[in-house]
Amino acid sequence: MSEKDLSRRGLIFGAGKLAVGAAGIAALSSGGFGLLSNANAGVTPAAAGTWPWPYEKLDPAETAEIAYNEWYRLFCGGAVISSVFSQLKEKVGGPYKDFPTDAFIFLEGGVSGWGTVCGSNAGANIVTNLIIGPRIGGSETGMLMGSEMLQWYSEANMPIYMPKEPKVKEELPKTTSGSPLCHVSVGTWMKASGKGLKSPERKDRCARVTASVAYHLVELLNQWKDGKYVTEGVVPATIHGIPAQDNCMSCHDEVPSPPVYTPPPAPKA
Ligand code: HEC
């Protein structure tokens, strides 16, 4: 393993993650990051009235099957949303009946094919935020569960989930992306497998990744519904002074320090 690999591991897999955990929670409760600061406290579920939405526990494997099949219609992001919301539409009804899941087809290919965040992660974050809501300062925020999903995705040896009736019959190579980005995840896998973007294998790999994300998402949501969920999610921007995935060295040779904003001194009374 190269030095670069080691430092990457250290940051994303190792003690770094735990250290970041405590700091992240502290930063969260002090509202260090714009999106979670008190300035945004007006956007609460209570103010919105119809949000967050009710949740009933779902079967992870059934959800994963739906996600796998829906990938062939809506791709990664739409398929994750559909796998959860199509079931809640039946079990709960209400707001799920009007949710325009198909509109989220644009999450394909890391948002309109730009290889940014893998759509399955974006879809999972949409689901956690609609169901849990952006509660400020607590450990139950949809954003923190969404962040935990991004971290989990980065560390997972994908694809994990094997569908009951896969369109491609053989086992597919598994890779760990070290990143929640579509480009890095798909690229790492394409290099390992030698398969092109349009190959049936690459498509089935992404459908299985999508199913794996849906499975884990429902595991976490079920824990939360049972009152047993303790988040491992952090908001990296609160720790690093720049929004970033945690393993800086996968892109930088050395970790650059962002400029720090110092607020002007308070006027003297
Ligand atoms: C997915 C790749 C990627 C990751 C991961 C990443 N960066 Fe960057 N970062 C870039 C790119 C590309 C730029 C644009 C300028 C450059 O190449 O330095 C940049 C720019 C920056 C800059 C501003 C330019 C500079 O050199 O000061 C800072 C600060 C920075 N990154 C810090 C971090 C930190 C801290 C982390 C980890 C917490 C991190 N980055 C993780 C790709 C990445």
Residues whose N, C-alpha, C, O or C-beta is under 5 A from the ligand:
A	BS01	HEC	H240 I242 A244 Q245 D246 N247 C248 C251 P256 S257 P258
